Amino acid sequence: MSRTRAQKEEKAGPFFLATLVLWFVSVLFEILFHRRSQLLSIVAGCFFYQLANWVVRAFVSRDPLFVNTSVSLLHSTITSSSVIFILANQWLKNGSIGMFEHSQLFGGTWPWAYPALCFSCGYFAYDQWDMLHYGLYSGWIPSILMHHLILLICFTLALYRNVTINYLILTLICELHSIFLHVRKVRRMAGVRDAKSKIVMAEWVLNLVTYIVARAGAHLLITAKLIWDAPKFGKGIELPLALFGMFGMNFLNAFLGIDLFHAFKRERNPQNTNSHHE
């Protein structure tokens, strides 16, 4: 049974690597032959996060999981800061009136939104490669690799067609919660596991609050907005693709919330977990 599972996992790697190569060829084709120079921010994102990977590996730790998580923490920090900056800049510049109208979210592009989305897209490509290279996944259909593949497809299609850019920027506010997910993971790998310490408790408070507000709450509001504005989308594939993506994100958010709740209980009551390890 385990041998069959291992064989399936071996097949998953080449498949996702092939899709990553095809994606990269597609991006280069758009840049070189369609002269979409603005997409160079995707390539810049790939190289930037790979450089961060080398720096962490050279000066902090060579453990692939620690390096990957540290770079993911950097991405979450940069992306969430960028989203907050983009929203605040637009709000201060033009006010809130019309900011979240369908025409703005679907066909408009706020200042800095396009390069920010490109740069984040570059991270997902880098992270896909890093996990494939070091085998940081499990299962014959690894959920994390599938998640990244879906994001790369949705992001690049939106960037190629220059639609729903602002919608996707709003979805990236969830990276504010991802900061504390990655902080917790790095903290535990560093051996800091005292659940009664003020630092750990503060981290948990921020983790749970940002999960409710920036991830679960934000994605539910975006889904509701998509359903409300459904008649305004027309007959293209944008609405079905957007709804499919958001329902998938809400589904994953629900399971993530359950996992966080159980993790919190385990850290607060370690004596009840006996020999259980996360």
Secondary structure as UniProt FT lines:
FT   HELIX           2..33
FT   HELIX           37..39
FT   HELIX           40..59
FT   HELIX           64..94
FT   TURN            97..100
FT   HELIX           102..106
FT   TURN            111..112
FT   HELIX           113..134
FT   HELIX           143..161
FT   HELIX           165..171
FT   HELIX           172..174
FT   HELIX           175..189
FT   TURN            190..191
FT   TURN            195..196
FT   HELIX           198..210
FT   HELIX           211..217
FT   HELIX           218..228
FT   HELIX           230..232
FT   TURN            234..235
FT   HELIX           238..268
FT   HELIX           270..272
FT   TURN            274..275
//
